[in-house]
Amino acid sequence: MFDIEDIRAQWAKQRPDIDTGPMGLIGRVVRLSALFNDEMGKTFAKHGLNFASFDVLATLLRSGPPHALSPNQLLATMMVTSGTMTNRIDQLEKEGLVARVPNPVDKRSIRVQLTPRGKEKIDAAITDHVVVQKQLVQALSPSDQSTLNQLMDQALLSLAEPD
């Protein structure tokens, strides 16, 4: 793997007039993200899931009993188009992991609900997922993790779109 500081040194030779400090920071974040995604993807695959299916199932599970949300509620928690969400729900329904059920409050609409099989699958996947996440950050002390969370929250806040 090519070291980020080597890349910055190359830029310093070619373009000594530019500040590559942000490049180093962003390069590290991008690399970490790719490494984290690779490892988490392996865990999802072990359970017959991918990022998209895990995301939907985990969202339903964490919503609490009866583990059902409207498609719009699911959409609000994920950054995807409604067409993408429909495809995800269709695929999970084909696999027997979710079911479209009538909304008890509004009979004109439906809710997407975890099936018993879906709940069992996401329970197992989330258990393994949390273990993997812990392993991925174990090189940082709890204090360092807290500090890093605060710094990343600060960066995210600075980039957030105003409501």
Stockholm file with secondary structure:
# STOCKHOLM 1.0

chainA/1-163         MFDIEDIRAQWAKQRPDIDTGPMGLIGRVVRLSALFNDEMGKTFAKHGLNFASFDVLATLLRSGPPHALSPNQLLATMMVTSGTMTNRIDQLEKEGLVARVPNPVDKRSIRVQLTPRGKEKIDAAITDHVVVQKQLVQALSPSDQSTLNQLMDQALLSLAEPD
#=GR chainA/1-163 SS CCCHHHHHHHHHHHCTTSCCHHHHHHHHHHHHHHHHHHHHHHHHHHTTCCHHHHHHHHHHHHTCTTCEECHHHHHHHSSSCHHHHHHHHHHHHHTTSEEEEECSSCTTSEEEEECHHHHHHHHHHHHHHHHHHHHHTTTSCHHHHHHHHHHHHHHHHHHCCCC
#=GC SS_cons         CCCHHHHHHHHHHHCTTSCCHHHHHHHHHHHHHHHHHHHHHHHHHHTTCCHHHHHHHHHHHHTCTTCEECHHHHHHHSSSCHHHHHHHHHHHHHTTSEEEEECSSCTTSEEEEECHHHHHHHHHHHHHHHHHHHHHTTTSCHHHHHHHHHHHHHHHHHHCCCC
//
